[in-house]
């Protein structure tokens, strides 16, 4: 089995009412529950939009420096993700498609590289 990351950027979500989001949550949770029932679920979660607690750690200078806020100067920020352990890309795509339909915004799929060791 191979682990795949299914994720979305917050900017892909779009502007919606609180009621719209409340209606999508049970649909997304149903997909997560189906992942668990299928035995492919590793982890899933949405990230907070409030970035007041975001911290970057950088040791590239030889000294560890912590900086408040996201490291990347970009307009796109990770919004949420799921990790599934499935036999192939086609199965990961199926789960990403189900999550995209449930959430109402795009999802991207990437395979994790082999673990060192």
N, C-alpha and C positions, 0 to 999 in steps of 0.2 A: 504494500500500500504506500501511497505517496501523499504528503501533506500539501495542500493548496490553500492559498490565501484568497479569499473573496472579499473585496473591499470597495468602498466608495469615497469620493472626496465630498466634503460638505457642500461645495459649490454646485454639485450635480443635483442636489436635493431640490432647489428652487424655493420659491416663496409659496407658502400654503398656510391655511388657517389652523389654529389649534385643533379644531374639530376634524380637519382632514388628517392631521397626524394621529389623532386619537383613533381614527378609523383604520389606519394602516398598521398600528402596533399589534393588534391581535393577528393580523395576516402574517406579519414577519415572525411573530412568536410561534405561529403554527408551523412555519418552515423550520425554525430551530428545533421545535419538538419532533418534527419528522426526521431531521438529521440525527437527533438523539436516538430515536426509535430504530433508525437504519444502522446505527453503530458507527457513523462517520463523523460525528460531532467531536471536535477537540475543544474549541472555545469560540465565543462570539460576544460582541459588545459594541455599543455606540459610544463615541467619545463626547464629552461635554463641549458645548460651543464656547463657553466662557473660558478664555485663555489666561485668566489671572493666575492660575496655578501651574502653567506650563513652564518648565525649566529645561534648558539645554546644558549638556555636559560636554566639554571639549578639552581633550588632552593632546591635541596635535602639536602644540607648542612645547610639549615636554612638561608643562605645568597644568594641572587640572583647573579649569575655570568653569564656574556655573554662571549662567546668564538667564535672567527672567525672560520668558517669551519663547516663541518658536525659533529654532535656529535658522530655518530656511526663510529667506525673504521672498515669499511667493503669495499669490492670491488664492492658491488652492491648499486646503488643509484636509488631512485625513478625517473622515467623519465617523466611520465605523468599519467593522470587519468581522469575518468569521474564518475559522481555520477548520478545514475538513480533511479527513484522512481517507482517501478513496483510491480505487485501483488505477484510474486513468483520467486524462484531461476531459474526456467526454462526460464522465460522471461529475467532475468538478463543474463543467459548463452547465450541466443540468441543474445543479444546486444553485449556481449563480443566476441562472435564468429564473428559477423559482423565487429567489430572493428579490430579483429585479421586479418581477411582477407583483410581489407582495408589498414591497416598499414604495414602488412607483417612481424609482429613479435607477439609473444605470449602475451596474456592478462590474468590476474588473476581476479577472482571475490570474493569479501567478503561482507557479510551482515553487516550493521551497527547495533550495539546493540540499545536497546530502549533508548530514551532520558530520562535523569533524570527529575524528577519533577512530 
